[in-house]
């Protein structure tokens, strides 16, 4: 058994000021990713619309109301509600309201590496590009033809 005080875990912002606290490492989790977010009005869970091709994600909203952009339109998820995104399902969550949002994000398997952005490849027209980590954040690479774009 592992136990952790969420308030004692250092925030890891991933390039922004969002209060994101990664709980997987402190808990010794090997098969599931777990993060606690506190979003002020206007803040986002991640940079933008994306899909994990090899990971399902679940968001549980504890306080406030989060809005998730999907390919089928926006979905609001309030306190006491949860939403699941299957592998390959595009989504991006944010706080569109006037009050803070507190939510937990769970992802399994834990170390998702195949993240896609819904942008057409300029070389072959493939429908989405793979996000590849770089020194400046991420670059885009076509999974079909290998064409690369700087992010």
C-alpha positions as CSV (number, residue, x, y, z in Angstrom):
1,X,0.0,0.0,0.0
2,X,1.1,3.5,-0.8
3,X,-0.4,6.7,0.6
4,X,0.2,10.4,-0.4
5,X,-1.1,13.8,0.6
6,X,-2.1,15.5,-2.6
7,X,-1.3,18.9,-1.2
8,X,2.3,17.8,-0.6
9,X,2.9,16.7,-4.2
10,X,4.7,19.4,-6.2
11,X,2.7,20.7,-9.1
12,X,4.0,19.9,-12.6
13,X,2.6,22.4,-15.1
14,X,3.7,20.9,-18.4
15,X,4.5,24.3,-19.9
16,X,1.7,26.3,-18.3
17,X,0.7,27.5,-14.8
18,X,-2.0,24.9,-14.4
19,X,-2.0,23.2,-11.0
20,X,-1.5,19.6,-12.1
21,X,-0.3,17.1,-9.5
22,X,1.0,13.8,-10.8
23,X,0.0,11.1,-8.3
24,X,1.3,8.0,-10.2
25,X,4.9,8.3,-9.2
26,X,4.3,9.1,-5.5
27,X,1.8,6.2,-5.3
28,X,4.2,3.8,-7.2
29,X,1.5,3.2,-9.8
30,X,2.9,1.2,-12.8
31,X,-0.2,0.5,-14.9
32,X,-2.4,3.7,-14.5
33,X,-1.7,7.4,-14.8
34,X,-3.4,9.5,-12.2
35,X,-3.3,13.4,-12.1
36,X,-5.2,15.9,-10.0
37,X,-6.0,19.2,-11.7
38,X,-7.2,22.5,-10.3
39,X,-8.2,24.8,-13.2
40,X,-9.0,28.4,-12.8
41,X,-11.4,30.0,-15.3
42,X,-10.0,29.8,-18.8
43,X,-7.4,27.1,-18.0
44,X,-7.1,23.8,-19.9
45,X,-6.2,20.2,-18.9
46,X,-3.9,20.0,-22.0
47,X,-2.7,22.2,-24.9
48,X,-5.5,21.3,-27.3
49,X,-7.5,18.7,-29.1
50,X,-5.7,15.4,-29.1
51,X,-6.2,11.6,-28.8
52,X,-4.1,8.9,-27.1
53,X,-4.2,6.0,-29.6
54,X,-3.1,3.5,-26.9
55,X,-4.7,4.8,-23.8
56,X,-8.2,5.4,-22.5
57,X,-8.8,8.4,-20.3
58,X,-11.3,9.1,-17.6
59,X,-12.0,12.5,-16.0
60,X,-13.8,12.7,-12.7
61,X,-15.0,16.3,-11.8
62,X,-15.0,16.9,-8.1
63,X,-15.8,20.7,-8.1
64,X,-17.1,23.0,-10.8
65,X,-17.9,22.2,-14.4
66,X,-15.4,21.2,-17.1
67,X,-16.1,21.5,-20.8
68,X,-14.6,18.9,-23.2
69,X,-14.3,19.6,-26.9
70,X,-14.8,16.5,-29.0
71,X,-15.1,15.8,-32.7
72,X,-18.9,15.6,-32.1
73,X,-19.2,18.9,-30.2
74,X,-18.8,20.1,-26.6
75,X,-19.7,18.1,-23.6
76,X,-20.1,19.6,-20.1
77,X,-19.2,17.5,-17.1
78,X,-20.2,18.8,-13.6
79,X,-19.2,18.0,-10.1
80,X,-20.0,14.4,-9.2
81,X,-19.8,13.3,-12.9
82,X,-17.2,11.5,-14.9
83,X,-16.5,11.1,-18.6
84,X,-14.5,8.4,-20.5
85,X,-12.6,8.8,-23.7
86,X,-11.7,5.6,-25.6
87,X,-8.3,5.1,-27.2
88,X,-8.2,7.2,-30.4
89,X,-11.1,9.5,-29.4
90,X,-10.2,13.2,-29.7
91,X,-10.8,15.5,-26.8
92,X,-9.6,18.6,-25.0
93,X,-10.9,19.8,-21.6
94,X,-11.1,23.2,-20.1
95,X,-12.7,25.4,-17.5
96,X,-15.2,27.7,-19.4
97,X,-16.9,28.7,-16.2
98,X,-16.4,31.4,-13.6
99,X,-15.5,29.1,-10.7
100,X,-12.5,26.8,-10.3
101,X,-12.6,23.2,-11.5
102,X,-11.1,20.3,-9.5
103,X,-10.8,17.0,-11.4
104,X,-8.9,13.8,-11.4
105,X,-7.6,12.3,-14.7
106,X,-7.0,8.6,-15.0
107,X,-5.3,7.0,-18.0
108,X,-4.5,3.4,-18.7
109,X,-2.1,2.0,-19.7
110,X,0.0,4.6,-17.9
111,X,2.8,5.5,-20.4
112,X,0.9,6.5,-23.5
113,X,3.2,7.5,-26.3
114,X,1.1,7.6,-29.4
115,X,-0.6,11.0,-29.2
116,X,-2.3,12.3,-32.3
117,X,-3.4,15.8,-33.3
118,X,-6.3,16.2,-35.8
119,X,-4.2,18.0,-38.5
120,X,-3.9,16.8,-42.1
121,X,-0.5,15.8,-43.3
122,X,0.6,18.3,-46.0
123,X,2.5,15.6,-47.9
124,X,0.0,12.7,-48.1
125,X,-3.2,14.0,-46.7
126,X,-3.4,11.5,-43.7
127,X,-6.1,12.8,-41.3
128,X,-4.0,13.2,-38.1
129,X,-0.4,13.8,-37.1
130,X,1.6,12.1,-34.3
131,X,2.9,14.5,-31.6
132,X,6.6,13.8,-31.0
133,X,8.3,15.4,-27.9
134,X,11.0,18.0,-28.8
135,X,13.0,20.6,-27.0
136,X,10.4,23.3,-27.8
137,X,7.3,21.2,-26.7
138,X,6.4,18.9,-29.6
139,X,6.8,18.4,-33.3
140,X,4.3,16.7,-35.7
141,X,5.1,13.6,-37.7
142,X,2.8,11.8,-40.1
143,X,2.3,8.2,-39.1
144,X,1.6,7.3,-42.7
145,X,4.4,8.8,-44.8
146,X,6.8,10.1,-42.1
147,X,6.7,13.8,-43.1
148,X,7.7,16.1,-40.2
149,X,6.5,19.5,-39.1
150,X,7.9,21.6,-36.3
151,X,5.3,22.4,-33.6
